[in-house]
Amino acid sequence: MIGHVVWRGFVVVVAFFVAVAVALVVLFVLGAMWTGDELSAIAAADPAFRDFALQDPALQDPVVQRSVAMAFGAIVFIEPWSPH
């Protein structure tokens, strides 16, 4: 009887932490996508960045541009919550 209650409590705690982890991952992914889109919009209007990006043939691919923007957006979005 006691073992069953302890097991059920353990399962509830683990389920809670899994739910928190999934929610944080979704939050950070959505935030990275949003920040990457904002950075892409800002960079498109910057002539110095456009000249730099157009010199590199790999960065001319829109898929690569989006993935680089998302990666940089993730760094910018997660950095305030990282321990210093």
BABA-466619 format. One record per atom (N, C-alpha, C, O, CB): residue in three letters; atom name; x, y, z. Coordinates in Angstrom, 2 decimals. Glycine has a CB too. Example, Ala and Ser with C-alpha at 12.3 -4.5 7.8 and 13.67 -1.06 7.14 Angstrom:
% BABA-466619
Ala_N_13.19_-5.69_7.80
Ala_CA_12.30_-4.50_7.80
Ala_C_13.20_-3.30_7.80
Ala_O_14.24_-3.32_8.46
Ala_CB_11.31_-4.47_9.05
Ser_N_12.85_-2.25_7.08
Ser_CA_13.67_-1.06_7.14
Ser_C_12.90_0.03_7.87
Ser_O_13.41_1.14_8.04
Ser_CB_14.08_-0.60_5.72
***
This chain:
% BABA-466619
Met_N_0.82_-1.19_0.00
Met_CA_0.00_0.00_0.00
Met_C_0.87_1.26_0.00
Met_O_0.67_2.15_-0.84
Met_CB_-0.93_-0.01_1.20
Ile_N_1.80_1.35_0.91
Ile_CA_2.67_2.53_0.99
Ile_C_3.55_2.60_-0.27
Ile_O_3.76_3.68_-0.82
Ile_CB_3.56_2.47_2.27
Gly_N_4.04_1.46_-0.69
Gly_CA_4.88_1.43_-1.90
Gly_C_4.11_1.92_-3.13
Gly_O_4.69_2.60_-3.98
Gly_CB_5.39_0.02_-2.15
His_N_2.86_1.59_-3.23
His_CA_2.03_2.04_-4.36
His_C_1.85_3.56_-4.33
His_O_1.92_4.21_-5.37
His_CB_0.65_1.35_-4.33
Val_N_1.64_4.12_-3.15
Val_CA_1.48_5.57_-3.01
Val_C_2.79_6.28_-3.35
Val_O_2.79_7.31_-4.03
Val_CB_1.03_5.94_-1.57
Val_N_3.91_5.74_-2.88
Val_CA_5.21_6.33_-3.18
Val_C_5.49_6.24_-4.69
Val_O_5.98_7.20_-5.29
Val_CB_6.34_5.62_-2.38
Trp_N_5.19_5.11_-5.28
Trp_CA_5.40_4.95_-6.73
Trp_C_4.55_5.94_-7.52
Trp_O_5.03_6.56_-8.47
Trp_CB_5.06_3.52_-7.18
Arg_N_3.30_6.09_-7.13
Arg_CA_2.40_7.02_-7.82
Arg_C_2.90_8.46_-7.66
Arg_O_2.86_9.24_-8.61
Arg_CB_0.94_6.89_-7.27
Gly_N_3.37_8.81_-6.49
Gly_CA_3.95_10.14_-6.26
Gly_C_5.18_10.37_-7.12
Gly_O_5.37_11.45_-7.68
Gly_CB_4.30_10.33_-4.79
Phe_N_6.01_9.35_-7.24
Phe_CA_7.21_9.45_-8.08
Phe_C_6.82_9.66_-9.54
Phe_O_7.43_10.48_-10.23
Phe_CB_8.07_8.19_-7.94
Val_N_5.83_8.92_-10.01
Val_CA_5.37_9.06_-11.40
Val_C_4.81_10.46_-11.64
Val_O_5.05_11.04_-12.70
Val_CB_4.29_7.99_-11.73
Val_N_4.08_11.00_-10.69
Val_CA_3.52_12.35_-10.83
Val_C_4.64_13.39_-10.91
Val_O_4.57_14.30_-11.72
Val_CB_2.58_12.67_-9.65
Val_N_5.64_13.25_-10.09
Val_CA_6.76_14.21_-10.09
Val_C_7.52_14.12_-11.42
Val_O_7.87_15.14_-12.00
Val_CB_7.71_13.94_-8.90
Val_N_7.78_12.92_-11.89
Val_CA_8.48_12.75_-13.16
Val_C_7.65_13.32_-14.31
Val_O_8.19_13.99_-15.19
Val_CB_8.80_11.27_-13.41
Ala_N_6.36_13.05_-14.31
Ala_CA_5.48_13.58_-15.36
Ala_C_5.48_15.11_-15.34
Ala_O_5.47_15.75_-16.39
Ala_CB_4.04_13.04_-15.19
Phe_N_5.48_15.69_-14.15
Phe_CA_5.52_17.15_-14.04
Phe_C_6.80_17.70_-14.64
Phe_O_6.76_18.67_-15.40
Phe_CB_5.39_17.58_-12.58
Phe_N_7.94_17.11_-14.31
Phe_CA_9.21_17.61_-14.84
Phe_C_9.32_17.40_-16.35
Phe_O_9.91_18.23_-17.04
Phe_CB_10.37_16.92_-14.14
Val_N_8.78_16.33_-16.85
Val_CA_8.77_16.12_-18.31
Val_C_7.90_17.18_-18.98
Val_O_8.28_17.73_-20.01
Val_CB_8.24_14.69_-18.66
Ala_N_6.75_17.48_-18.40
Ala_CA_5.87_18.51_-18.96
Ala_C_6.54_19.88_-18.93
Ala_O_6.42_20.64_-19.88
Ala_CB_4.54_18.56_-18.20
Val_N_7.24_20.20_-17.86
Val_CA_7.96_21.47_-17.76
Val_C_9.06_21.52_-18.82
Val_O_9.23_22.55_-19.47
Val_CB_8.56_21.66_-16.34
Ala_N_9.80_20.44_-18.99
Ala_CA_10.88_20.42_-19.97
Ala_C_10.33_20.59_-21.38
Ala_O_10.90_21.34_-22.18
Ala_CB_11.66_19.10_-19.87
Val_N_9.25_19.92_-21.71
Val_CA_8.65_20.05_-23.04
Val_C_8.15_21.48_-23.26
Val_O_8.34_22.04_-24.34
Val_CB_7.49_19.05_-23.22
Ala_N_7.52_22.07_-22.26
Ala_CA_7.03_23.44_-22.38
Ala_C_8.19_24.41_-22.60
Ala_O_8.07_25.33_-23.41
Ala_CB_6.23_23.84_-21.14
Leu_N_9.29_24.24_-21.88
Leu_CA_10.45_25.12_-22.06
Leu_C_11.07_24.96_-23.44
Leu_O_11.48_25.94_-24.06
Leu_CB_11.49_24.85_-20.99
Val_N_11.15_23.73_-23.92
Val_CA_11.71_23.50_-25.26
Val_C_10.83_24.17_-26.31
Val_O_11.34_24.81_-27.23
Val_CB_11.84_21.98_-25.55
Val_N_9.53_24.02_-26.19
Val_CA_8.62_24.67_-27.14
Val_C_8.75_26.18_-27.06
Val_O_8.77_26.86_-28.09
Val_CB_7.15_24.24_-26.88
Leu_N_8.83_26.72_-25.85
Leu_CA_8.99_28.16_-25.67
Leu_C_10.27_28.65_-26.34
Leu_O_10.25_29.66_-27.05
Leu_CB_8.99_28.52_-24.18
Phe_N_11.37_27.97_-26.11
Phe_CA_12.64_28.41_-26.68
Phe_C_12.68_28.24_-28.19
Phe_O_13.26_29.08_-28.89
Phe_CB_13.79_27.64_-26.04
Val_N_12.07_27.19_-28.72
Val_CA_12.04_27.01_-30.18
Val_C_11.19_28.10_-30.83
Val_O_11.61_28.69_-31.83
Val_CB_11.48_25.61_-30.54
Leu_N_10.02_28.37_-30.28
Leu_CA_9.18_29.42_-30.83
Leu_C_9.85_30.79_-30.69
Leu_O_9.77_31.61_-31.61
Leu_CB_7.82_29.44_-30.15
Gly_N_10.48_31.03_-29.57
Gly_CA_11.20_32.29_-29.37
Gly_C_12.37_32.43_-30.33
Gly_O_12.63_33.51_-30.85
Gly_CB_11.69_32.39_-27.94
Ala_N_13.08_31.34_-30.57
Ala_CA_14.20_31.38_-31.52
Ala_C_13.70_31.65_-32.93
Ala_O_14.33_32.40_-33.68
Ala_CB_14.98_30.06_-31.47
Met_N_12.58_31.03_-33.29
Met_CA_12.02_31.27_-34.63
Met_C_11.58_32.73_-34.76
Met_O_11.85_33.37_-35.78
Met_CB_10.83_30.32_-34.90
Trp_N_10.92_33.24_-33.75
Trp_CA_10.44_34.63_-33.78
Trp_C_11.62_35.60_-33.84
Trp_O_11.62_36.53_-34.64
Trp_CB_9.56_34.93_-32.55
Thr_N_12.62_35.38_-32.98
Thr_CA_13.79_36.26_-32.97
Thr_C_14.54_36.15_-34.29
Thr_O_15.01_37.17_-34.80
Thr_CB_14.72_35.92_-31.80
Gly_N_14.67_34.96_-34.84
Gly_CA_15.34_34.79_-36.13
Gly_C_14.62_35.52_-37.24
Gly_O_15.25_36.13_-38.10
Gly_CB_15.45_33.32_-36.48
Asp_N_13.29_35.46_-37.23
Asp_CA_12.52_36.20_-38.24
Asp_C_12.71_37.70_-38.09
Asp_O_12.85_38.42_-39.09
Asp_CB_11.03_35.84_-38.14
Glu_N_12.72_38.18_-36.86
Glu_CA_12.94_39.61_-36.62
Glu_C_14.33_40.03_-37.06
Glu_O_14.51_41.08_-37.67
Glu_CB_12.73_39.95_-35.14
Leu_N_15.32_39.21_-36.75
Leu_CA_16.70_39.54_-37.16
Leu_C_16.83_39.50_-38.68
Leu_O_17.55_40.32_-39.25
Leu_CB_17.70_38.57_-36.52
Ser_N_16.16_38.58_-39.33
Ser_CA_16.20_38.52_-40.79
Ser_C_15.56_39.76_-41.40
Ser_O_16.07_40.30_-42.39
Ser_CB_15.48_37.27_-41.30
Ala_N_14.46_40.22_-40.81
Ala_CA_13.80_41.42_-41.33
Ala_C_14.68_42.65_-41.14
Ala_O_14.74_43.52_-42.01
Ala_CB_12.45_41.63_-40.63
Ile_N_15.36_42.72_-40.01
Ile_CA_16.25_43.86_-39.77
Ile_C_17.46_43.78_-40.69
Ile_O_17.89_44.80_-41.24
Ile_CB_16.70_43.89_-38.30
Ala_N_18.01_42.59_-40.88
Ala_CA_19.22_42.43_-41.70
Ala_C_18.94_42.71_-43.16
Ala_O_19.83_43.16_-43.88
Ala_CB_19.79_41.03_-41.54
Ala_N_17.72_42.45_-43.61
Ala_CA_17.40_42.69_-45.02
Ala_C_17.47_44.17_-45.36
Ala_O_17.73_44.52_-46.51
Ala_CB_16.01_42.15_-45.35
Ala_N_17.25_45.04_-44.38
Ala_CA_17.29_46.48_-44.61
Ala_C_18.68_47.07_-44.40
Ala_O_18.90_48.25_-44.66
Ala_CB_16.31_47.17_-43.71
Asp_N_19.62_46.26_-43.92
Asp_CA_20.97_46.76_-43.64
Asp_C_21.86_46.54_-44.86
Asp_O_22.13_45.39_-45.20
Asp_CB_21.58_46.07_-42.39
Pro_N_22.33_47.60_-45.53
Pro_CA_23.11_47.41_-46.75
Pro_C_24.46_46.73_-46.49
Pro_O_24.94_45.97_-47.34
Pro_CB_23.34_48.75_-47.41
Ala_N_25.08_47.00_-45.35
Ala_CA_26.37_46.37_-45.06
Ala_C_26.21_44.86_-44.90
Ala_O_27.03_44.09_-45.40
Ala_CB_27.00_46.98_-43.78
Phe_N_25.15_44.44_-44.22
Phe_CA_24.92_43.01_-44.05
Phe_C_24.55_42.35_-45.37
Phe_O_25.00_41.25_-45.68
Phe_CB_23.82_42.76_-43.02
Arg_N_23.72_43.04_-46.16
Arg_CA_23.34_42.49_-47.47
Arg_C_24.57_42.27_-48.33
Arg_O_24.70_41.23_-48.98
Arg_CB_22.34_43.44_-48.18
Asp_N_25.49_43.24_-48.35
Asp_CA_26.71_43.09_-49.15
Asp_C_27.55_41.93_-48.64
Asp_O_28.12_41.17_-49.43
Asp_CB_27.53_44.39_-49.12
Phe_N_27.64_41.79_-47.31
Phe_CA_28.41_40.69_-46.72
Phe_C_27.77_39.35_-47.07
Phe_O_28.46_38.41_-47.46
Phe_CB_28.51_40.86_-45.20
Ala_N_26.45_39.26_-46.92
Ala_CA_25.76_37.99_-47.17
Ala_C_25.78_37.62_-48.65
Ala_O_25.85_36.44_-48.99
Ala_CB_24.32_38.07_-46.67
Leu_N_25.71_38.60_-49.51
Leu_CA_25.69_38.30_-50.93
Leu_C_27.06_37.85_-51.45
Leu_O_27.14_37.24_-52.51
Leu_CB_25.22_39.51_-51.71
Gln_N_28.12_38.13_-50.71
Gln_CA_29.45_37.68_-51.11
Gln_C_29.63_36.18_-50.87
Gln_O_30.44_35.55_-51.54
Gln_CB_30.52_38.46_-50.36
Asp_N_28.89_35.62_-49.94
Asp_CA_29.01_34.20_-49.62
Asp_C_27.91_33.42_-50.35
Asp_O_26.73_33.60_-50.05
Asp_CB_28.92_33.96_-48.08
Pro_N_28.29_32.56_-51.30
Pro_CA_27.25_31.84_-52.06
Pro_C_26.40_30.92_-51.19
Pro_O_25.23_30.67_-51.52
Pro_CB_27.89_31.03_-53.15
Ala_N_26.95_30.40_-50.11
Ala_CA_26.17_29.50_-49.25
Ala_C_25.03_30.24_-48.56
Ala_O_23.98_29.65_-48.30
Ala_CB_27.08_28.85_-48.21
Leu_N_25.23_31.51_-48.26
Leu_CA_24.20_32.27_-47.56
Leu_C_23.12_32.81_-48.49
Leu_O_22.17_33.44_-48.03
Leu_CB_24.83_33.42_-46.82
Gln_N_23.24_32.58_-49.77
Gln_CA_22.22_33.04_-50.70
Gln_C_21.01_32.10_-50.73
Gln_O_19.94_32.49_-51.21
Gln_CB_22.81_33.18_-52.10
Asp_N_21.17_30.90_-50.24
Asp_CA_20.07_29.94_-50.21
Asp_C_19.11_30.33_-49.09
Asp_O_19.54_30.47_-47.94
Asp_CB_20.61_28.48_-49.99
Pro_N_17.82_30.52_-49.38
Pro_CA_16.86_30.94_-48.34
Pro_C_16.74_29.95_-47.19
Pro_O_16.50_30.35_-46.05
Pro_CB_15.50_31.15_-48.95
Val_N_16.90_28.66_-47.46
Val_CA_16.82_27.66_-46.39
Val_C_17.98_27.84_-45.42
Val_O_17.80_27.77_-44.20
Val_CB_16.82_26.23_-46.97
Val_N_19.16_28.08_-45.96
Val_CA_20.34_28.30_-45.11
Val_C_20.18_29.60_-44.33
Val_O_20.51_29.66_-43.15
Val_CB_21.64_28.33_-45.96
Gln_N_19.67_30.63_-44.99
Gln_CA_19.46_31.91_-44.31
Gln_C_18.51_31.73_-43.13
Gln_O_18.74_32.28_-42.05
Gln_CB_18.91_32.96_-45.28
Arg_N_17.43_30.98_-43.33
Arg_CA_16.46_30.78_-42.25
Arg_C_17.06_29.96_-41.11
Arg_O_16.82_30.27_-39.94
Arg_CB_15.20_30.07_-42.78
Ser_N_17.84_28.94_-41.43
Ser_CA_18.42_28.12_-40.37
Ser_C_19.49_28.90_-39.59
Ser_O_19.59_28.76_-38.37
Ser_CB_19.03_26.84_-40.95
Val_N_20.26_29.71_-40.29
Val_CA_21.26_30.53_-39.60
Val_C_20.56_31.57_-38.72
Val_O_20.98_31.81_-37.59
Val_CB_22.20_31.23_-40.61
Ala_N_19.49_32.18_-39.25
Ala_CA_18.74_33.15_-38.46
Ala_C_18.12_32.50_-37.23
Ala_O_18.10_33.10_-36.15
Ala_CB_17.65_33.80_-39.31
Met_N_17.60_31.28_-37.37
Met_CA_17.01_30.59_-36.22
Met_C_18.08_30.24_-35.19
Met_O_17.84_30.36_-33.99
Met_CB_16.29_29.33_-36.68
Ala_N_19.25_29.80_-35.64
Ala_CA_20.32_29.46_-34.70
Ala_C_20.78_30.71_-33.95
Ala_O_20.95_30.68_-32.73
Ala_CB_21.51_28.82_-35.44
Phe_N_20.98_31.79_-34.67
Phe_CA_21.39_33.03_-34.01
Phe_C_20.26_33.56_-33.12
Phe_O_20.50_34.08_-32.04
Phe_CB_21.79_34.09_-35.06
Gly_N_19.02_33.42_-33.59
Gly_CA_17.88_33.82_-32.77
Gly_C_17.79_33.02_-31.49
Gly_O_17.43_33.56_-30.45
Gly_CB_16.59_33.66_-33.56
Ala_N_18.11_31.74_-31.55
Ala_CA_18.11_30.91_-30.34
Ala_C_19.14_31.41_-29.34
Ala_O_18.88_31.47_-28.14
Ala_CB_18.38_29.43_-30.69
Ile_N_20.31_31.77_-29.84
Ile_CA_21.36_32.28_-28.95
Ile_C_20.91_33.59_-28.31
Ile_O_21.06_33.78_-27.11
Ile_CB_22.68_32.49_-29.73
Val_N_20.35_34.48_-29.13
Val_CA_19.91_35.78_-28.61
Val_C_18.74_35.61_-27.65
Val_O_18.67_36.31_-26.64
Val_CB_19.52_36.71_-29.77
Phe_N_17.82_34.68_-27.94
Phe_CA_16.64_34.50_-27.10
Phe_C_16.97_33.79_-25.79
Phe_O_16.41_34.14_-24.75
Phe_CB_15.59_33.72_-27.86
Ile_N_17.86_32.81_-25.82
Ile_CA_18.15_32.02_-24.62
Ile_C_19.19_32.69_-23.72
Ile_O_19.22_32.42_-22.52
Ile_CB_18.64_30.63_-25.02
Glu_N_20.02_33.54_-24.27
Glu_CA_21.13_34.14_-23.51
Glu_C_20.68_34.83_-22.22
Glu_O_21.37_34.67_-21.21
Glu_CB_21.85_35.12_-24.38
Pro_N_19.59_35.59_-22.19
Pro_CA_19.23_36.24_-20.92
Pro_C_18.92_35.27_-19.79
Pro_O_19.05_35.64_-18.62
Pro_CB_18.05_37.11_-21.13
Trp_N_18.52_34.04_-20.09
Trp_CA_18.18_33.06_-19.05
Trp_C_19.34_32.13_-18.71
Trp_O_19.22_31.31_-17.80
Trp_CB_16.99_32.25_-19.49
Ser_N_20.44_32.24_-19.42
Ser_CA_21.56_31.35_-19.11
Ser_C_22.33_31.87_-17.91
Ser_O_22.41_33.08_-17.70
Ser_CB_22.50_31.21_-20.33
Pro_N_22.89_30.98_-17.11
Pro_CA_23.66_31.43_-15.95
Pro_C_24.96_32.09_-16.40
Pro_O_25.60_31.65_-17.36
Pro_CB_23.96_30.26_-15.00
His_N_25.35_33.12_-15.69
His_CA_26.57_33.85_-16.06
His_C_27.68_33.54_-15.09
His_O_28.78_34.06_-15.23
His_CB_26.33_35.36_-16.10
***
